Amino acid sequence: MEEEALLSIGAFARRARLSHKALRLYDRHGLLPPDHVDAVTGYRYYREGRLAAARLIVRLRGLDMPLADVGAVLAAPAPEAARLVAEYWDGVERRHAAQRELAAHLRIHLLGDEGNTDMYEIREREVPQQLVLTEQRHITPEELPDWIPAALGRLAAVAREHGGFFGDPFVVYHGEVNEDSDGPVELCVPVDPARAGRLPAASRTEPAHTQAYTRLTKAQTAYPQILSAYDAVHAWAQREARTTGAAPREVYFADWSEIGPADPACDIAVPLAD
């Protein structure tokens, strides 16, 4: 391999808009090894055709992409590489959305009721009596995001075989779910009331009631910021001299897998006694 057919590390660095330090780092991680290292001087040389890869690394690092992910993109064929970039950026946007809502939660926590008033709009609605399939368990905050869709899948299969859904599924919190308490939590799927007594899964009747509720985006449902919404509904009830009549719940009206962080996802609701 002749040196004149190659670019020195200095020339390559200038054309790739990379520092010598960055080139050595990428070499150590196997991303951009030199095409030739002089055995006597230790000078590094690169083929001009490697500039495209070097410039791609610069752009990927501009997204704050970790070096391991950069390596996966470089090694993949173009369609797969494009998918990896899109997948990485989707994750970045989800994290940013969750962090934004966490910052809002902290602001509300520090401002107290004043922050709740600014952040959440509380409404009322009438909920009719419902026959619901149920699944209940004690659970930790870490287990909750996996358990809800799994339990919903189990009950949805039963519902589809017995007339389908007769309302939005909801999760009732009969006890606090936090670092010190594990519920219990109950998933409920409304079904045809005419099926009472003929269902192959646990079921009960949810009484008719008035609900106070606030609507959240998918990003706002992340723990612990979702707790601010519960606080807001309870604070509203206290200001309005309304008595809560049953356990709080989350009402899921959207297809979770199809919505983005900023899309409406669920209602935080509290039944009222009067």
Summary of the structure (lengths in Angstrom):
residues: 274
radius of gyration: 27.6
end to end distance: 86.7
largest distance: 88.3
contacts: 794
relative contact order: 0.11
helix: 46%
strand: 22%
